[in-house]
Amino acid sequence: MFTKKIENKSVFIMICIIVFALINIVLYCFSEGISGNDFWWHIKVGEYVLENRTVPTTDIFSWFGTEKGIPWTAHEWLADVIFYLIFNATGEFGIFSLSIICASLIIYLLWQQNKQYIRDNLLISGVFFSLFAVLSSMFFYGRPHVFSFFFLFFKLKILYRFWEDNNYKGIFFLPLISIFWSNIHGGSSGLSYLLCIVFLIAGTLRFELGRIVAAKLSRKGILILAVITLGTVLGILVNPIGFKVWLYPYQSFADTLSMTIISEWRAPDAKDLGNLILYFLPIIIMSIGLISETKKIRFIDLAVMGVFLFLFFRSARFIVMWYISAGFYAF
C-alpha cells in the first residue's frame, strides 16, 4: 500500500511537471505574436459581408477581378464575420487572445481524451504534447482553419463513441456540424462526410489479418451511419454559395500552382530540421509503437490514420489534423 502511494505521488508530480511545461511552451511560442499571413484579407471579407448583407461570389478586391467578374468561392465567410466582429471590438489583442485560448483548449481536449492512458507512458505523452504545443503557435491564429480543428475533434469523438456504442444519440449531431463546417471553413469541410464514409466502409468489414482486426458494425449501426453520412453530404450544401463549397476542396488539391507556391500547401520537407522534429518525429514514434505493440490493432484506427497521413504527405498544412486524429488511436 505504501509503495502504491509513493508511485501515485510520483505520477502526480510528473503530470504536474508536464502540464506546467506545456503552459510555458504555449506562452513562450506565442510571446512573439501570431503569424499574419492573409489575416487582414479575412477581416475585410467579414466587413464586406456585414456591410453588404451578402456573400461575394466574384473577386471584390482588385479592379481587374471586379471588372471581369472573376469567380471566387468565399468558403470561409462566416469565420471572416466572426474575426471581424472580434477585431472590431477588441483589436489585435482580441484575435491574439482567441488564438492562444483555442490552442490551449485543443490541447486540453486531447489531454482529457487520453487521460486514462497518459499516466501509463508519461515520457511519450510529454513529448507528444510538447511538440504539439510548439506547433500550435504556427497554426493557431486568425484564420478559419482554427475552427476546423475543433470540428474535427468533435467529429472523431462522436464517430468513435458511436463505433463503441451503436445506440449513441450524439451521432445525429454530425449533419449539424457539417452545416457549420461548410460555412465557417468550407475548404476542409469535405472531411465532415469523408470520415463518415471511412467509418461506414470499415463498419461493413470483418476480418483478422495478423494483429489487424476489423470488427463489423451491427446492421442497425450500419443503417444509421449510412443515413448520417448522407445527411453530412447534404449539410455541406446548406450555405449561401451552394455546390461550389462542396467542390472547393477538390479544386484546391488539383491546383498545382497553389500547391507549389503557397508554402503551407506544399508537401512536408523532411530535410528541414524543424519539420523533421515537429512533423515527422511523432509519426515515427507512433509507427514504432504500432510495430512493437503485441496487442491487436483495430482496422478502423489504421484507416483513420491512413487518411490523415495521406493528407499530411500531400500538404504540410494538415499536420495539426494528424495530431488531433492521433489523439484517438495513438495513445
Buried (B, 14 or more C-beta within 10 A) or exposed (E): EEEEEEEEEEBEEBBEEBBEBBEEBBEEBBEEEBBEBEBEEBBBBBBBBEEEEEBBBEBBEEEEBEEEEEEBBBBBBBBBBBBBBBBEEEEEEBBBEBBBEBBBBBBEBBBEBBEEEBBEEBEBBBBBBBBBBBBBBBBBBBBBBBBBBBBBBBBBBBBBEBBEEBEBEEBBEBBEBBBBBBBBBBBBBBBBBBBBBBBBEBBEEEEEEEEEBBBEBEEEBBEBBBEBBEBBBBBBBBBBBEEBBBBBBEEBBEEEEEBEEBEBBBEBEEEEEEBBEBBBBBBEBBBEEBEEEEEEBBBBBBBBBEBBBEBBBBBBBBBBBBBBBBBBBBB
